[in-house]
Amino acid sequence: MSNPTTQIQLVLITGMSGSGKSVTLNAMEDIGFYCVDNLPPGLLTPLIDLQKHSQARRLAIAIDVRSADALPQVPAQLIQLQSLGIQVVSLFLDASTDTLVRRFSETRRRHPLSKTVQINSMHHQQRALTEAIELEREMLSELRANAHVIDTSILRPTQLQSYVKAFFEVLSTQLTLVFESFAFKRGIPNDSDFVFDVRMLPNPHYEPELRELTGCDAPVIHFLQEHADVQKMLHHIEGFLETWLDAMSLNHRSYVTVAIGCTGGQHRSVYLVEQLSKHFQKRWMTLKRHREMDTRPGAITS
């Protein structure tokens, strides 16, 4: 008789308040997961036991700092569930402190840790928003260290949903590579494991006929392929990753995010992400993201 728990997939969604957990839960629901928001950690194992006898085999559970007292027990719970044959995936939503401050200011919501704290027997003071955010970051640090991180600082809700759905479409038991292009002028993605700066390479931006195109367009590809330095950089990055990916996989790494940055995130970094993704998809599960090409004004609020 087969063990029913082997068919259960559990996705733990956690992260900073205001980083997009509600948006992520909606995306998970769209792709067929049974979703529970703000589950107290003490109910995690009983919920799994209940699901053994139901038809819902794909669960997405959001746990956050509102369950602050019970957070330290979560890593051990996940290890126990994995030992029972349950596939556990951890997803952590993050954003810069400045972004989180702006989001809370725009929505006028209170941070869950911004409650009044006692200074002495006579005086009480409300914890400042930035202080609450940094305290939350510290409290969640262990969960972040063992999760796949998505930086939502400049993502629209629809873009975050797209990232989440794409991630779970390729998720497997082997290491998954995420290649992401970005613009240094808008900051380095917080979820990067490796960052390569390619701003020293020839820039198609200065060619009038190429300026409005991207690294996905044939004229830009041809321009960059004609420059030896671009090909040298491509081969050096390929060589570095080929040297270390097997070791990282053997060390039980499930996800590696490689960020490639140029000035505008439109030409050189996009081209290199496309080429690297094409090269490594023969050996590893791969995803590619072009942060600046698809980013428009918008706010993620929860």
Backbone as CSV, one residue per row, in Angstrom:
resi,resn,N_x,N_y,N_z,CA_x,CA_y,CA_z,C_x,C_y,C_z
1,MET,0.858,-1.197,0.000,0.000,0.000,0.000,0.889,1.241,0.000
2,SER,0.645,2.191,-0.885,1.490,3.371,-0.981,1.206,4.335,0.162
3,ASN,2.221,5.074,0.532,2.086,6.082,1.577,1.408,7.314,0.999
4,PRO,0.250,7.720,1.515,-0.474,8.844,0.927,0.265,10.162,1.055
5,THR,1.150,10.280,2.042,1.835,11.547,2.233,2.834,11.841,1.128
6,THR,3.244,10.823,0.372,4.220,11.063,-0.691,3.636,11.926,-1.800
7,GLN,2.305,12.010,-1.858,1.670,12.807,-2.901,1.404,14.243,-2.467
8,ILE,1.681,14.578,-1.224,1.381,15.915,-0.717,2.556,16.857,-0.960
9,GLN,2.253,18.004,-1.540,3.251,19.052,-1.729,2.846,20.242,-0.869
10,LEU,3.752,20.664,0.001,3.498,21.790,0.884,4.406,22.950,0.501
11,VAL,3.803,24.102,0.237,4.560,25.319,-0.025,4.347,26.267,1.150
12,LEU,5.435,26.598,1.830,5.374,27.560,2.921,5.711,28.935,2.362
13,ILE,4.766,29.858,2.484,4.971,31.229,2.023,5.142,32.122,3.241
14,THR,6.268,32.764,3.322,6.505,33.688,4.417,7.258,34.887,3.875
15,GLY,7.586,35.819,4.742,8.314,36.993,4.282,7.896,38.242,5.020
16,MET,8.404,39.359,4.558,8.170,40.644,5.203,6.730,41.114,5.013
17,SER,6.180,41.720,6.048,4.836,42.298,5.941,4.858,43.384,4.872
18,GLY,3.907,43.303,3.929,3.866,44.261,2.834,4.664,43.866,1.620
19,SER,5.198,42.652,1.618,6.054,42.222,0.507,5.307,41.473,-0.585
20,GLY,4.031,41.135,-0.358,3.266,40.496,-1.427,2.778,39.094,-1.144
21,LYS,2.623,38.711,0.107,2.196,37.345,0.409,0.774,37.078,-0.066
22,SER,-0.102,38.058,0.061,-1.489,37.860,-0.401,-1.547,37.683,-1.916
23,VAL,-0.747,38.471,-2.636,-0.670,38.337,-4.093,-0.165,36.942,-4.458
24,THR,0.827,36.473,-3.717,1.399,35.148,-3.982,0.385,34.051,-3.709
25,LEU,-0.356,34.166,-2.629,-1.397,33.173,-2.332,-2.440,33.119,-3.446
26,ASN,-2.805,34.273,-3.974,-3.771,34.298,-5.082,-3.218,33.562,-6.298
27,ALA,-1.917,33.759,-6.569,-1.291,33.065,-7.706,-1.275,31.559,-7.474
28,MET,-0.994,31.140,-6.237,-0.964,29.711,-5.927,-2.359,29.098,-6.087
29,GLU,-3.361,29.836,-5.673,-4.733,29.349,-5.826,-5.090,29.178,-7.296
30,ASP,-4.601,30.101,-8.133,-4.872,30.034,-9.570,-4.310,28.763,-10.206
31,ILE,-3.205,28.255,-9.663,-2.582,27.071,-10.263,-2.924,25.787,-9.510
32,GLY,-3.977,25.859,-8.688,-4.520,24.634,-8.129,-4.125,24.275,-6.715
33,PHE,-3.519,25.194,-5.969,-3.152,24.915,-4.583,-4.309,25.261,-3.644
34,TYR,-4.449,24.472,-2.582,-5.351,24.799,-1.497,-4.604,25.732,-0.559
35,CYS,-5.121,26.954,-0.359,-4.358,28.004,0.317,-4.955,28.354,1.676
36,VAL,-4.056,28.569,2.639,-4.450,29.003,3.975,-3.549,30.167,4.374
37,ASP,-4.155,31.281,4.747,-3.391,32.473,5.138,-3.294,32.567,6.658
38,ASN,-2.122,33.014,7.126,-1.885,33.286,8.551,-2.191,32.077,9.425
39,LEU,-1.694,30.923,9.013,-1.896,29.709,9.813,-0.956,29.726,11.025
40,PRO,-1.474,29.560,12.246,-0.578,29.431,13.395,0.319,28.214,13.215
41,PRO,1.633,28.345,13.438,2.544,27.211,13.214,2.141,25.938,13.941
42,GLY,1.497,26.067,15.088,1.091,24.885,15.836,0.043,24.048,15.126
43,LEU,-0.623,24.638,14.136,-1.655,23.912,13.403,-1.138,23.318,12.090
44,LEU,0.144,23.497,11.810,0.690,23.029,10.540,0.616,21.511,10.428
45,THR,1.127,20.798,11.413,1.109,19.339,11.363,-0.316,18.774,11.387
46,PRO,-1.204,19.280,12.262,-2.597,18.790,12.207,-3.258,19.018,10.851
47,LEU,-2.941,20.136,10.192,-3.523,20.385,8.869,-3.040,19.350,7.865
48,ILE,-1.757,19.025,7.911,-1.215,18.000,7.011,-1.892,16.657,7.281
49,ASP,-2.070,16.306,8.552,-2.751,15.046,8.897,-4.165,15.020,8.325
50,LEU,-4.834,16.169,8.374,-6.191,16.250,7.832,-6.185,16.058,6.316
51,GLN,-5.177,16.624,5.645,-5.127,16.557,4.187,-4.807,15.143,3.675
52,LYS,-4.259,14.290,4.519,-3.979,12.913,4.100,-5.252,12.195,3.666
53,HIS,-6.372,12.650,4.187,-7.637,11.979,3.912,-8.542,12.821,3.013
54,SER,-7.967,13.825,2.354,-8.751,14.666,1.453,-8.175,14.590,0.046
55,GLN,-8.822,15.255,-0.861,-8.366,15.268,-2.251,-7.317,16.353,-2.508
56,ALA,-7.159,17.290,-1.579,-6.202,18.395,-1.765,-4.798,17.921,-1.448
57,ARG,-3.973,17.768,-2.477,-2.604,17.284,-2.296,-1.570,18.396,-2.454
58,ARG,-2.016,19.570,-2.882,-1.091,20.703,-3.065,-1.540,21.829,-2.139
59,LEU,-0.726,22.096,-1.118,-1.084,23.065,-0.090,-0.130,24.245,-0.119
60,ALA,-0.667,25.452,0.013,0.148,26.660,0.161,-0.265,27.328,1.463
61,ILE,0.683,27.445,2.364,0.401,27.960,3.696,1.215,29.233,3.921
62,ALA,0.547,30.307,4.317,1.242,31.550,4.643,1.383,31.664,6.161
63,ILE,2.617,31.820,6.603,2.918,32.030,8.023,3.804,33.264,8.113
64,ASP,3.484,34.156,9.028,4.284,35.377,9.108,4.485,35.797,10.553
65,VAL,4.951,37.024,10.729,5.377,37.486,12.047,4.205,37.686,13.003
66,ARG,2.974,37.605,12.513,1.829,37.652,13.414,1.822,36.450,14.353
67,SER,2.552,35.388,13.983,2.717,34.220,14.853,4.117,34.224,15.457
68,ALA,4.541,35.395,15.897,5.938,35.602,16.296,6.432,34.594,17.322
69,ASP,5.633,34.304,18.340,6.102,33.425,19.423,6.382,32.005,18.954
70,ALA,5.689,31.578,17.898,5.824,30.192,17.432,6.769,30.043,16.245
71,LEU,7.282,31.143,15.694,8.138,31.060,14.510,9.363,30.172,14.697
72,PRO,10.041,30.203,15.849,11.260,29.379,16.000,11.037,27.886,15.801
73,GLN,9.803,27.406,15.956,9.562,25.969,15.822,9.329,25.548,14.378
74,VAL,9.147,26.513,13.462,8.789,26.172,12.085,9.875,25.377,11.361
75,PRO,11.167,25.770,11.388,12.177,24.971,10.674,12.186,23.504,11.076
76,ALA,12.059,23.221,12.361,12.040,21.825,12.817,10.792,21.106,12.319
77,GLN,9.661,21.815,12.264,8.430,21.211,11.745,8.591,20.820,10.279
78,LEU,9.228,21.681,9.497,9.413,21.397,8.070,10.313,20.179,7.872
79,ILE,11.368,20.083,8.678,12.266,18.928,8.590,11.508,17.646,8.924
80,GLN,10.654,17.710,9.946,9.868,16.535,10.323,8.921,16.117,9.198
81,LEU,8.278,17.087,8.571,7.356,16.771,7.480,8.096,16.167,6.289
82,GLN,9.283,16.683,5.999,10.087,16.111,4.913,10.461,14.665,5.210
83,SER,10.736,14.366,6.472,11.096,12.993,6.847,9.931,12.031,6.651
84,LEU,8.717,12.579,6.568,7.525,11.751,6.342,7.208,11.597,4.861
85,GLY,8.070,12.124,3.995,7.885,11.971,2.565,7.107,13.089,1.908
86,ILE,6.861,14.158,2.636,6.124,15.297,2.080,7.107,16.240,1.407
87,GLN,6.784,16.670,0.195,7.629,17.622,-0.522,7.368,19.016,0.038
88,VAL,8.405,19.620,0.604,8.275,20.934,1.229,9.075,21.955,0.436
89,VAL,8.428,23.038,0.067,9.079,24.138,-0.639,8.832,25.416,0.148
90,SER,9.903,26.174,0.417,9.770,27.427,1.151,9.985,28.606,0.212
91,LEU,9.051,29.549,0.263,9.118,30.738,-0.575,9.083,31.958,0.341
92,PHE,10.074,32.848,0.183,10.187,34.021,1.057,10.047,35.276,0.209
93,LEU,9.088,36.136,0.559,8.869,37.400,-0.131,9.599,38.505,0.627
94,ASP,10.442,39.246,-0.089,11.245,40.284,0.543,11.094,41.589,-0.228
95,ALA,11.500,42.687,0.389,11.527,43.998,-0.257,12.418,44.903,0.569
96,SER,12.927,45.948,-0.037,13.787,46.880,0.673,12.993,47.611,1.753
97,THR,13.703,48.064,2.778,13.036,48.786,3.867,12.344,50.039,3.355
98,ASP,13.000,50.781,2.466,12.385,51.997,1.908,11.067,51.670,1.205
99,THR,11.053,50.571,0.450,9.831,50.170,-0.255,8.727,49.813,0.724
100,LEU,9.070,49.069,1.771,8.053,48.667,2.756,7.493,49.878,3.498
101,VAL,8.364,50.828,3.839,7.889,52.056,4.491,6.897,52.785,3.586
102,ARG,7.241,52.882,2.297,6.352,53.564,1.357,5.012,52.848,1.249
103,ARG,5.035,51.519,1.164,3.790,50.770,1.026,2.891,50.937,2.249
104,PHE,3.474,50.875,3.448,2.666,51.061,4.644,2.128,52.487,4.723
105,SER,2.922,53.449,4.275,2.471,54.842,4.295,1.320,55.056,3.318
106,GLU,1.413,54.431,2.133,0.375,54.604,1.124,-0.940,53.953,1.550
107,THR,-0.860,52.793,2.189,-2.084,52.070,2.569,-2.580,52.460,3.952
108,ARG,-1.728,53.158,4.726,-2.052,53.580,6.089,-2.358,52.395,6.990
109,ARG,-1.794,51.253,6.661,-1.928,50.083,7.518,-0.855,50.115,8.592
110,ARG,-1.146,49.515,9.729,-0.149,49.413,10.794,0.670,48.155,10.605
111,HIS,1.966,48.264,10.847,2.823,47.084,10.822,2.484,46.217,12.029
112,PRO,2.438,44.893,11.864,2.055,44.031,12.997,2.982,44.133,14.212
113,LEU,4.198,44.646,14.032,5.120,44.790,15.164,5.228,46.231,15.647
114,SER,4.383,47.111,15.150,4.471,48.516,15.543,3.596,48.831,16.742
115,LYS,3.262,47.817,17.519,2.425,48.013,18.702,3.191,48.810,19.769
116,THR,2.472,49.291,20.712,3.061,50.090,21.785,3.938,49.215,22.679
117,VAL,5.136,49.709,23.001,6.055,48.985,23.878,6.290,49.811,25.133
118,GLN,6.529,49.132,26.239,6.727,49.812,27.514,8.169,50.273,27.638
119,ILE,8.363,51.573,27.938,9.690,52.131,28.140,10.097,51.990,29.603
120,ASN,9.208,52.353,30.499,9.401,52.145,31.934,8.017,52.075,32.563
121,SER,7.958,52.102,33.881,6.673,51.922,34.567,5.700,53.056,34.305
122,MET,6.204,54.181,33.813,5.360,55.357,33.623,5.081,55.697,32.166
123,HIS,5.959,55.246,31.269,5.865,55.703,29.886,5.785,54.532,28.908
124,HIS,4.991,54.721,27.857,4.885,53.769,26.757,5.146,54.511,25.450
125,GLN,5.645,53.785,24.479,5.957,54.413,23.194,5.665,53.436,22.067
126,GLN,5.093,53.942,20.972,4.825,53.081,19.820,6.103,52.862,19.034
127,ARG,6.365,51.606,18.690,7.576,51.279,17.944,7.521,51.920,16.558
128,ALA,8.604,52.600,16.158,8.659,53.258,14.855,8.564,52.225,13.744
129,LEU,8.038,52.629,12.574,7.828,51.707,11.465,9.138,51.074,11.017
130,THR,10.178,51.887,10.836,11.461,51.325,10.389,12.023,50.360,11.424
131,GLU,11.830,50.663,12.691,12.296,49.763,13.747,11.529,48.445,13.705
132,ALA,10.219,48.523,13.472,9.402,47.312,13.381,9.822,46.450,12.198
133,ILE,10.120,47.095,11.074,10.546,46.351,9.877,11.870,45.639,10.121
134,GLU,12.821,46.310,10.722,14.122,45.689,10.978,14.010,44.572,12.013
135,LEU,13.134,44.735,12.998,12.911,43.658,13.965,12.307,42.446,13.274
136,GLU,11.342,42.684,12.392,10.732,41.593,11.634,11.781,40.883,10.779
137,ARG,12.655,41.649,10.138,13.698,41.063,9.295,14.582,40.117,10.107
138,GLU,14.901,40.539,11.328,15.725,39.700,12.205,14.980,38.437,12.630
139,MET,13.712,38.580,12.950,12.923,37.434,13.410,12.724,36.391,12.317
140,LEU,12.702,36.832,11.070,12.456,35.917,9.954,13.737,35.432,9.275
141,SER,14.886,35.815,9.800,16.157,35.548,9.108,16.408,34.061,8.879
142,GLU,16.046,33.214,9.823,16.281,31.779,9.655,15.383,31.193,8.566
143,LEU,14.133,31.627,8.510,13.235,31.152,7.462,13.699,31.632,6.090
144,ARG,14.226,32.854,6.022,14.727,33.386,4.753,15.929,32.595,4.263
145,ALA,16.797,32.208,5.184,18.043,31.533,4.807,17.788,30.197,4.127
146,ASN,16.648,29.569,4.402,16.361,28.238,3.858,15.263,28.250,2.808
147,ALA,15.013,29.421,2.201,13.905,29.545,1.250,14.390,30.112,-0.080
148,HIS,13.536,29.943,-1.099,13.741,30.651,-2.355,13.189,32.056,-2.164
149,VAL,14.015,33.070,-2.407,13.657,34.456,-2.121,13.247,35.167,-3.408
150,ILE,12.158,35.918,-3.343,11.752,36.800,-4.438,11.720,38.224,-3.903
151,ASP,12.495,39.096,-4.511,12.534,40.499,-4.144,11.415,41.224,-4.896
152,THR,10.447,41.752,-4.170,9.285,42.382,-4.802,9.374,43.908,-4.811
153,SER,10.545,44.463,-4.527,10.674,45.909,-4.311,10.082,46.743,-5.442
154,ILE,10.314,46.329,-6.696,9.807,47.134,-7.808,8.888,46.324,-8.718
155,LEU,8.328,45.248,-8.183,7.444,44.412,-8.991,5.993,44.864,-8.885
156,ARG,5.285,44.835,-10.013,3.841,44.982,-10.012,3.214,43.675,-9.533
157,PRO,1.998,43.709,-8.981,1.347,42.474,-8.556,1.261,41.426,-9.661
158,THR,0.932,41.856,-10.889,0.827,40.887,-11.987,2.189,40.270,-12.313
159,GLN,3.263,41.040,-12.160,4.592,40.510,-12.430,4.982,39.494,-11.363
160,LEU,4.665,39.794,-10.095,4.940,38.836,-9.025,4.157,37.548,-9.248
161,GLN,2.895,37.659,-9.625,2.102,36.457,-9.903,2.728,35.635,-11.017
162,SER,3.236,36.308,-12.044,3.884,35.615,-13.158,5.136,34.894,-12.697
163,TYR,5.938,35.541,-11.856,7.154,34.915,-11.326,6.810,33.647,-10.535
164,VAL,5.808,33.757,-9.679,5.434,32.636,-8.818,4.927,31.463,-9.659
165,LYS,4.048,31.736,-10.614,3.507,30.660,-11.446,4.605,29.994,-12.265
166,ALA,5.522,30.790,-12.824,6.618,30.219,-13.607,7.514,29.356,-12.743
167,PHE,7.760,29.785,-11.516,8.620,29.025,-10.609,8.046,27.648,-10.329
168,PHE,6.743,27.563,-10.080,6.155,26.272,-9.734,5.875,25.407,-10.958
169,GLU,5.890,25.987,-12.130,5.769,25.186,-13.346,7.022,24.355,-13.589
170,VAL,8.200,24.876,-13.183,9.444,24.150,-13.451,10.000,23.467,-12.209
171,LEU,9.361,23.665,-11.053,9.887,23.123,-9.810,10.042,21.614,-9.891
172,SER,11.197,21.150,-9.484,11.460,19.706,-9.472,12.375,19.394,-8.308
173,THR,12.785,18.142,-8.219,13.639,17.745,-7.117,15.086,18.164,-7.337
174,GLN,15.429,18.605,-8.554,16.801,19.036,-8.801,16.927,20.547,-8.661
175,LEU,18.162,21.009,-8.689,18.433,22.430,-8.560,17.785,23.222,-9.692
176,THR,17.202,24.371,-9.347,16.596,25.254,-10.333,17.409,26.534,-10.421
177,LEU,17.787,26.910,-11.644,18.552,28.132,-11.893,17.612,29.250,-12.313
178,VAL,17.771,30.417,-11.686,17.006,31.593,-12.072,17.988,32.648,-12.578
179,PHE,17.850,33.041,-13.840,18.681,34.103,-14.424,17.836,35.368,-14.512
180,GLU,18.363,36.474,-13.971,17.596,37.714,-13.923,18.444,38.888,-14.402
181,SER,17.929,39.633,-15.372,18.588,40.863,-15.811,18.042,42.029,-14.996
182,PHE,18.890,43.046,-14.791,18.442,44.203,-14.016,19.290,45.414,-14.353
183,ALA,18.820,46.589,-13.919,19.545,47.843,-14.096,20.145,48.259,-12.762
184,PHE,21.451,48.538,-12.765,22.098,48.966,-11.525,21.483,50.257,-10.995
185,LYS,20.986,51.106,-11.881,20.433,52.386,-11.441,19.174,52.208,-10.602
186,ARG,18.580,51.003,-10.643,17.396,50.723,-9.833,17.687,49.739,-8.715
187,GLY,18.957,49.456,-8.504,19.347,48.616,-7.381,19.509,47.150,-7.732
188,ILE,20.365,46.476,-6.963,20.613,45.042,-7.139,19.460,44.251,-6.519
189,PRO,18.939,43.238,-7.206,17.859,42.423,-6.626,18.288,41.789,-5.308
190,ASN,17.449,41.881,-4.300,17.779,41.339,-2.980,17.847,39.815,-2.957
191,ASP,17.281,39.172,-3.971,17.230,37.713,-3.967,18.402,37.072,-4.712
192,SER,19.426,37.853,-5.051,20.537,37.341,-5.865,21.490,36.481,-5.032
193,ASP,21.885,35.330,-5.599,22.981,34.543,-5.027,24.314,34.962,-5.637
194,PHE,24.305,35.254,-6.931,25.499,35.746,-7.635,25.103,36.971,-8.449
195,VAL,25.962,37.981,-8.456,25.726,39.197,-9.228,26.916,39.435,-10.137
196,PHE,26.647,39.606,-11.437,27.690,39.908,-12.408,27.418,41.285,-13.005
197,ASP,28.428,42.152,-12.932,28.345,43.513,-13.455,28.909,43.514,-14.872
198,VAL,28.066,43.842,-15.868,28.519,43.816,-17.266,28.497,45.216,-17.887
199,ARG,28.579,46.247,-17.042,28.514,47.620,-17.545,29.748,48.035,-18.342
200,MET,30.816,47.240,-18.243,32.027,47.595,-19.000,31.963,47.122,-20.450
201,LEU,30.938,46.367,-20.819,30.824,45.836,-22.171,30.278,46.893,-23.132
202,PRO,30.527,46.743,-24.433,29.989,47.692,-25.428,28.478,47.842,-25.280
203,ASN,28.000,49.081,-25.327,26.601,49.373,-25.022,25.804,49.728,-26.282
204,PRO,24.832,48.891,-26.664,23.998,49.188,-27.843,23.184,50.473,-27.691
205,HIS,23.041,50.970,-26.486,22.275,52.199,-26.267,22.810,53.361,-27.085
206,TYR,24.113,53.349,-27.334,24.736,54.467,-28.056,24.647,54.320,-29.576
207,GLU,23.998,53.245,-30.021,23.724,53.078,-31.439,22.265,53.479,-31.676
208,PRO,22.008,54.611,-32.376,20.630,55.121,-32.502,19.621,54.090,-32.983
209,GLU,20.026,53.227,-33.908,19.078,52.260,-34.452,18.791,51.105,-33.481
210,LEU,19.608,50.989,-32.425,19.438,49.899,-31.456,18.849,50.376,-30.132
211,ARG,18.802,51.673,-29.929,18.473,52.225,-28.610,17.127,51.750,-28.086
212,GLU,16.114,51.687,-28.925,14.774,51.324,-28.474,14.530,49.816,-28.477
213,LEU,15.503,49.047,-28.952,15.377,47.591,-28.977,15.864,46.997,-27.667
214,THR,15.810,45.680,-27.554,16.267,44.988,-26.349,17.217,43.864,-26.722
215,GLY,17.772,43.253,-25.686,18.691,42.133,-25.885,18.025,40.885,-26.427
216,CYS,16.708,40.932,-26.626,15.991,39.814,-27.252,15.836,40.009,-28.759
217,ASP,16.170,41.213,-29.255,15.971,41.532,-30.670,17.213,41.192,-31.488
218,ALA,16.971,40.681,-32.707,18.062,40.188,-33.558,19.161,41.225,-33.812
219,PRO,18.868,42.499,-34.105,19.944,43.459,-34.354,20.858,43.664,-33.144
220,VAL,20.274,43.668,-31.942,21.082,43.810,-30.729,21.901,42.545,-30.491
221,ILE,21.297,41.400,-30.695,22.030,40.129,-30.544,23.228,40.106,-31.483
222,HIS,23.012,40.490,-32.734,24.106,40.513,-33.719,25.195,41.486,-33.279
223,PHE,24.815,42.664,-32.810,25.786,43.664,-32.355,26.659,43.098,-31.234
224,LEU,26.037,42.465,-30.248,26.790,41.962,-29.097,27.616,40.729,-29.449
225,GLN,27.117,39.904,-30.350,27.870,38.722,-30.760,29.145,39.087,-31.519
226,GLU,29.157,40.272,-32.104,30.317,40.713,-32.875,31.446,41.254,-32.002
227,HIS,31.200,41.434,-30.702,32.219,41.979,-29.816,32.839,40.857,-28.980
228,ALA,34.159,40.730,-29.090,34.867,39.647,-28.410,34.732,39.727,-26.895
229,ASP,34.701,40.950,-26.329,34.595,41.090,-24.877,33.269,40.545,-24.354
230,VAL,32.212,40.721,-25.123,30.910,40.204,-24.708,30.945,38.682,-24.662
231,GLN,31.520,38.077,-25.695,31.599,36.613,-25.726,32.531,36.079,-24.641
232,LYS,33.583,36.824,-24.349,34.494,36.416,-23.270,33.768,36.432,-21.925
233,MET,32.996,37.500,-21.684,32.227,37.582,-20.442,31.231,36.437,-20.340
234,LEU,30.538,36.153,-21.441,29.574,35.055,-21.459,30.242,33.738,-21.099
235,HIS,31.380,33.452,-21.704,32.074,32.185,-21.449,32.623,32.124,-20.028
236,HIS,33.069,33.260,-19.492,33.576,33.269,-18.116,32.453,32.972,-17.113
237,ILE,31.284,33.559,-17.331,30.160,33.280,-16.428,29.727,31.824,-16.554
238,GLU,29.654,31.331,-17.791,29.315,29.914,-17.996,30.313,29.018,-17.281
239,GLY,31.594,29.333,-17.417,32.623,28.506,-16.789,32.529,28.511,-15.278
240,PHE,32.282,29.688,-14.700,32.155,29.776,-13.239,30.994,28.910,-12.747
241,LEU,29.840,29.052,-13.395,28.675,28.301,-12.955,28.846,26.799,-13.189
242,GLU,29.411,26.427,-14.312,29.629,25.010,-14.588,30.570,24.381,-13.559
243,THR,31.515,25.178,-13.048,32.458,24.679,-12.050,31.789,24.389,-10.725
244,TRP,30.794,25.220,-10.330,30.287,25.164,-8.967,28.860,24.651,-8.827
245,LEU,28.100,24.556,-9.894,26.703,24.152,-9.743,26.542,22.722,-9.236
246,ASP,27.353,21.808,-9.704,27.251,20.427,-9.221,27.497,20.357,-7.723
247,ALA,28.507,21.102,-7.254,28.804,21.112,-5.820,27.648,21.712,-5.028
248,MET,27.035,22.759,-5.559,25.909,23.380,-4.870,24.711,22.435,-4.831
249,SER,24.498,21.705,-5.918,23.405,20.745,-5.959,23.622,19.624,-4.952
250,LEU,24.851,19.136,-4.849,25.181,18.081,-3.893,25.051,18.567,-2.458
251,ASN,25.159,19.886,-2.265,25.005,20.473,-0.938,23.543,20.814,-0.652
252,HIS,22.644,20.219,-1.448,21.198,20.321,-1.249,20.655,21.734,-1.480
253,ARG,21.311,22.490,-2.346,20.739,23.763,-2.765,19.627,23.490,-3.759
254,SER,18.480,24.089,-3.558,17.348,23.866,-4.445,17.218,24.946,-5.506
255,TYR,17.680,26.178,-5.206,17.528,27.296,-6.131,18.785,28.154,-6.092
256,VAL,19.191,28.634,-7.248,20.305,29.574,-7.354,19.867,30.696,-8.288
257,THR,19.927,31.925,-7.801,19.545,33.082,-8.606,20.800,33.822,-9.046
258,VAL,20.966,33.946,-10.364,22.120,34.616,-10.964,21.620,35.915,-11.589
259,ALA,22.072,37.047,-11.053,21.630,38.349,-11.543,22.711,38.967,-12.418
260,ILE,22.316,39.438,-13.580,23.224,40.083,-14.527,22.780,41.537,-14.669
261,GLY,23.680,42.478,-14.342,23.283,43.872,-14.336,24.068,44.730,-15.312
262,CYS,23.351,45.628,-15.986,23.992,46.661,-16.796,23.355,47.998,-16.398
263,THR,23.578,49.026,-17.179,23.108,50.346,-16.774,21.592,50.458,-16.806
264,GLY,20.984,50.067,-17.929,19.542,50.230,-18.086,18.743,48.951,-18.001
265,GLY,19.405,47.791,-17.963,18.689,46.517,-17.887,17.894,46.192,-19.130
266,GLN,18.364,46.665,-20.279,17.585,46.502,-21.513,18.337,45.755,-22.606
267,HIS,19.655,45.930,-22.684,20.410,45.359,-23.793,21.371,44.252,-23.342
268,ARG,22.500,44.651,-22.729,23.570,43.705,-22.435,23.146,42.640,-21.430
269,SER,22.538,43.051,-20.328,22.138,42.071,-19.316,21.051,41.142,-19.849
270,VAL,20.130,41.679,-20.629,19.056,40.861,-21.203,19.642,39.829,-22.159
271,TYR,20.561,40.263,-23.018,21.203,39.341,-23.961,21.895,38.202,-23.218
272,LEU,22.659,38.538,-22.179,23.414,37.513,-21.465,22.489,36.555,-20.725
273,VAL,21.409,37.050,-20.139,20.447,36.169,-19.479,19.834,35.195,-20.482
274,GLU,19.480,35.694,-21.659,18.911,34.825,-22.691,19.893,33.724,-23.091
275,GLN,21.159,34.104,-23.295,22.163,33.135,-23.718,22.481,32.128,-22.612
276,LEU,22.589,32.610,-21.378,22.892,31.715,-20.257,21.747,30.738,-20.013
277,SER,20.531,31.229,-20.094,19.379,30.352,-19.902,19.345,29.260,-20.965
278,LYS,19.611,29.645,-22.197,19.624,28.676,-23.297,20.715,27.622,-23.091
279,HIS,21.875,28.064,-22.605,23.006,27.152,-22.406,22.728,26.158,-21.272
280,PHE,22.208,26.645,-20.144,22.098,25.801,-18.953,20.812,24.983,-18.901
281,GLN,19.836,25.293,-19.734,18.602,24.515,-19.705,18.811,23.084,-20.214
282,LYS,19.944,22.839,-20.862,20.259,21.478,-21.290,20.613,20.578,-20.104
283,ARG,20.998,21.194,-18.988,21.461,20.419,-17.827,20.597,20.641,-16.586
284,TRP,20.076,21.871,-16.417,19.341,22.210,-15.211,17.958,22.786,-15.563
285,MET,17.064,22.752,-14.590,15.816,23.482,-14.732,16.150,24.971,-14.653
286,THR,15.637,25.767,-15.590,15.990,27.183,-15.623,14.759,28.076,-15.753
287,LEU,14.881,29.259,-15.168,13.897,30.325,-15.327,14.646,31.584,-15.731
288,LYS,14.008,32.474,-16.457,14.638,33.754,-16.795,13.661,34.889,-16.518
289,ARG,14.214,35.979,-16.014,13.420,37.154,-15.690,14.146,38.385,-16.214
290,HIS,13.391,39.339,-16.725,13.956,40.613,-17.173,13.245,41.715,-16.388
291,ARG,13.829,42.071,-15.271,13.139,42.930,-14.311,12.677,44.261,-14.898
292,GLU,13.559,44.925,-15.638,13.229,46.270,-16.099,12.291,46.263,-17.309
293,MET,12.338,45.226,-18.113,11.531,45.190,-19.329,10.038,45.076,-19.034
294,ASP,9.693,44.528,-17.867,8.293,44.270,-17.596,7.774,45.056,-16.399
295,THR,8.608,45.948,-15.858,8.232,46.676,-14.660,7.550,47.978,-15.008
296,ARG,6.391,48.217,-14.431,5.657,49.461,-14.589,5.238,49.953,-13.217
297,PRO,4.864,51.214,-13.091,4.429,51.700,-11.775,3.280,50.888,-11.225
298,GLY,3.340,50.632,-9.942,2.290,49.862,-9.299,2.733,49.498,-7.901
299,ALA,1.834,49.051,-7.070,2.181,48.789,-5.686,1.712,47.420,-5.268
300,ILE,2.566,46.740,-4.530,2.184,45.507,-3.853,1.993,45.897,-2.399
301,THR,0.846,45.607,-1.848,0.542,46.133,-0.528,0.442,45.086,0.556
302,SER,0.417,43.810,0.208,0.294,42.818,1.267,0.900,41.506,0.838
